[in-house]
Structures are given as structure tokens and as C-alpha cells.
Amino acid sequence: MQSLPLRRRGIAVDAVSHACFGLVGGDVHTRDGVVTEHHRDRPLSERESRRWVETAERAKEVLASAAEPAPEPAPGLDPEEGGG
């Protein structure tokens, strides 16, 4: 029996407005064989669930720039001042 690819995706959603910022991480992988040892008996690095942690870590990296203040608009291009 052939394994189907598994997909993990991470999307960013604003906690206040619930606006979706979009895809911030994910991966596709295929299982190699059959795992006989229970997941509780294996270190996280050998579990499929580590991919959820990895996706969250990638999302943190992607969203780090979103936490920074936006750059100031160029003079004359600020719509609030009648420009642009």
C-alpha cells in the first residue's frame, strides 16, 4: 500500500479582526514505512507531530516583520494628507 503525501499548512489570522493574512508556512511529506513504536516513546524529533511545531516556528519567522512598525510614507504620498 502506497502512502499518500501529508500536508501541513499554517495560516495567520488577526486575533482581533479575524482577518486572514494568508499562508505563513507548511510542508508536504510521505511516511517512510510503518512506525511500530508508540509516539509517546519517541523523541519529538522523530514524531510526525514535530511538523506542527516546525510550521509554527516558520510562521513566527515570516510574521516577525509584521510586528515591526510600517515605514513612513514618502512626502506627498500620504493619502491622509491628500497625496497619492
Number of C-alpha atoms within 10 A of each C-alpha: 4 8 10 9 10 11 11 13 15 17 14 18 13 9 8 6 7 9 10 11 11 10 13 18 20 17 14 10 13 11 12 8 9 6 9 6 8 8 13 8 9 10 9 13 9 11 14 13 11 13 20 16 12 16 19 19 14 16 19 15 13 14 14 10 10 10 7 8 7 8 6 8 10 9 9 11 12 12 9 8 9 8 10 11
